Amino acid sequence: MKRTGARAEPKSALELSGEALDLLCAAPRGALLAYYAGAVPFVLGALFFWADMSHGAGAQDRCFAESLLLAALFAWMKFWQAVFAGSLMRHLTRAPSPPWTAARALRVMARQAAVHAYGLVAIPAALLITFPFGAVYAYYQNLTAAGDEGTDGRAATSGRAWRLALLWPRQNHLLIWLLSPWLLAAGMAVAFGAVAIVTASLPATETAGGMLRVLLAVGLASQAIVPLSPVGSVVAGNVAALLVLLPAVLHRLLGIETSFAVAGWRSILNTTFLATVYAISYLILDPVLKAAYVIRGFYGDSQRTGQDLLLALDEERGGNAQRRKA
Amino acid sequence: MSNLSQERCFNHPDREAAARCPECRRCFCRECVTEHEERVICAACLARIGLPAGRAGATREKLRLALRCAAAFLFLWLLFYAMGRGLLRVPSAFHEGALWKPATQEAP
């Protein structure tokens, strides 16, 4: 690794993304299971909430209770994301896992919920202002990546997260550009708005011509997502294609008639479809992004502790010992 | 302020000072200071400010965390409630894709 000073960029964002994928593959299966144990219930809850609030009859009466349930699911997700990040960090540093107790679980859940609740406002606000977005986004990712130990004080954890957020800004911004689900959300909102405006402004015509224009507008709008979130747009495009084609394939090959196949194009021209595409893309992108921030935190801390060099030395010693044995 | 190189350790007068504690302003040798929250601080000050005082301090710390957690949870609840109310206000024609109907509907 090239080291020219404390502020040197040790890895490019692409290299870091590759390392994140390697880490996810090498980490114990339990780590990814922990992530999805938290994220899937929240995503399903959020989709149900979205669909119910946008279509459900009498949704007004249920809004209070459902938002309470969603808040609980969010805290649950943040807890499991911290467990996931902690597991990845321990795999990276080869540290032993401390035993889980009810007190430790409660402490981690309380700490994660206490900081991440405000992130739901701080991150979109920073995205609107634009320039502090990178640092604010990285700060919240670093708080998750601080993991599930829960032994450091609040000020120490927060200070570390902020120090790492300001470290290597170019790498941080490129990483967000490559993998962040928030930029994908912004791109999809822009695309959805563009399609809505284009199609609403056109006069009504026969089905084929109208659909052609809608498809043209969708195609043009999707071009707007690519510069905002290149990897995210590929993932979302694949997810959307799968969701569109799967009911048709089921109908053609197995004769299974789903409500999506009956509805045809209508089933994709609604906000719930868009939210579903985003939710599945989030579940694919977010673990990779979190793993990348765990590695970034590890390298950032290693600048002070030299832990990356110590681990490399350990590896070298282990290799030498094995060669001698052979 | 006196030059640190001329100072002696507060605990070990025979040793040269290596750092000045930002809390008590006394000088200490390498052995008597430690890093805490990105500051080099002496052991006595660390014990005073770094660790909660006994069981009462630990209970106070837990109570503070519980209050912060409850406040954050309430904030989350209100945020999701506001989002739900916002979604309810959006016309269902927007959600259900009726926005596209003028462009895609069949000609009579």
Interface residues (C-beta under 8 A of the other chain):
Chain A: F49 W50 M53 S54 H55 A59 Q60 C63 F64 E66 S67 L68 L70 A71 A72 F74 A75 R107 M109 A110 R111 A113 A114 V115 H116 A117 Y118 L120 V121 G153 A155 A156 G159 R163 A196 T199 A200 L202 P203 A204 T205 E206 T207 G210 M211 R213 V214 W265 R266 L269 N270 T271 T272
Chain B: E37 E38 G50 L65 A66 R68 C69 A71 A72 F73 F75 L76 W77 L79 F80 Y81 M83 G84 R85 L87 L88 V90 S92 F94 H95 E96 G97 L99 W100 K101 P102 A103 T104 Q105 E106 A107
